[in-house]
Amino acid sequence: MDEQEYYKKHKNKAENVFKKIDTIRCPYFEGSVTFNSDGFHHLRFLPNGRERKHKAQLLKFKLLPFAKHIIAKSGTIQEYRTQLVAVGRKGKRDGLQKTKQAEYWGLYAIVGEDKRIRIRVILRRVGDGKIIFWSVMPDMNLKSGKLYKNDILES
């Protein structure tokens, strides 16, 4: 299997996992966290619209199954920030774009059996909208995209 086929296989598998999740109840918010296309898009693309490197995407796809568990168990938030984000399209006449306040929360957990690593899950809310899953990443530098003896996506 060449690299492109490997990437497509795991992207499709991660997308299927993502679609099955829909919402998860988070104890910290005493409410739901939504998994929608915005979160999956963010796993694949940088904020400037450029596609992430396939290796970086594959790592996020591998960590995706842990996000559900981390959100469902988190009773505390380890990180919080706000920022203005652009929403909608630029105006045709003036080229200006509307902005809204966005909130981001970071949830951390240590996962793994053979090799334990710290994972960070980011949740996001724009304006007074729903809290959505935004990203998942290792909270450390990994020299390889393999986290366990058996590849996470193969299980």
N, C-alpha and C positions, 0 to 999 in steps of 0.2 A: 504494500500500500504506500503510495507516494505521500508527500507532505500535504498536498492539497486535498486528497481524499481523506486523510486522517483528520485534517481540520474540519472539513465538511461533516464528516461522521459525528464528531464530538460537538460541533455547533448545533446540529440537528437534535442530538441527544439532550443537550443542555436546554435547548428551546422547548422541547417536549416536557422536560422536568419543570421548567419555568411556567409553562401554560397550565400544568396540573395544580400548581400551588394556589393561585387566585388570591386568597387572603389568609393571614395568620394572626391569631390573637396574641398581642404582646402584653405581658403583665405590667410593664412600666407605664404604658399609655392607657391601660385598661380598655383597650380597643383594638381595632384591626390595623394591620399593615398590608397594603395592597401590592401585589406583584403585577405590574402592567408592562406594556411595550416600552415605556420610557426607561424603565430599569434595565430591560434586556438590551435596549439600544445603547445605553451607557456602558454596558459590559463590552460592547463591540467598538464603540466610537469614543474619541476624545471630545471634550467640550467644544473644540474648534471645528468639529465635524469630520476630522480626518480619522480614518480607521486605525484602531490600535494594531500593533504588530500581532500576528497570529499567535506567537508564543505567549504574549501577555493575555490575550483572549482565552487561550486554552487553560491557563492557570486560573483565571476567574471562573471558567466553566467547571473546572475540577472542584473548586471551593463552593460552588453554588449549593450543593446538597446540605452543606453545613449551615448556610444562612437561615434556612427554615428552623432548624433546631435552636440556633443562637437567638433568633427573634422570639421564639416561643418560650424560652427560658429566662430571658433577660429582665431582671427586676430593677436594674440600675443603668444609668447612662454614663459612659466614661468620657464622652467628648460632645461638645455642642458648639455650633457656630451659626451665624446668620450672614447673608449677603444679598445684594440686589442681583437679580437675574433677568435677562431679557426674555420676554414672552411674546408669542405671535410673530408675525412677519413685519419687516420694515415697511413704513408708509411709502406709498408710491410717489407722493408729491415731495415730502420733506426728508425721506430716508431715515426718519426716527423710528425707534422701536420702544414699545411700552416695557416697563420693568415692574417687577413685584419683589417683595421681600421673600427670601427662601430660608428655611431652617434646615439644618443638618444635624443628625444625631449619630454618634459612633458607639457601637456595641462591640465589646471585645470578649473573646473566649479562647481558651486553650483547648485544642482538639488533637486527636490522633492517638494511635495506640503504640506503634513501634517508634515513631518520631513525633514528638509533641511540638506543635507550633501554635503561635498566637494568631488568631484570625480577627479581622476587623470587618464589621458589617456597617454600611452607611445607609441611613434612612433619610428621606427628604420630604419636605412639605413646602409647596409654593403658595404664598398667600394664605387663604383659609381653606385650602383644598385638603385632599386626603394625604395621609402619611403613606409614602410608597417606599418599597425597596429600591435603593439607588445603586449600591455596589457592594462587592465583597473582595477582600484582598488579604494576603498575608501581611502581618505586622512586623515583618523582618525581611531581609534580603535572602532569597533562595538561589543557590547556584544552578539548580536544575528544576524543571517543572514537575518533577516526580516527588510526591510527598510521602509515599509509603512504599512498602515492598511491592504491593499490588497497586496498580494505577487506580485512583478513585473512580474514574469514569467506567472502568471495566467491571466494577462490582454491581 
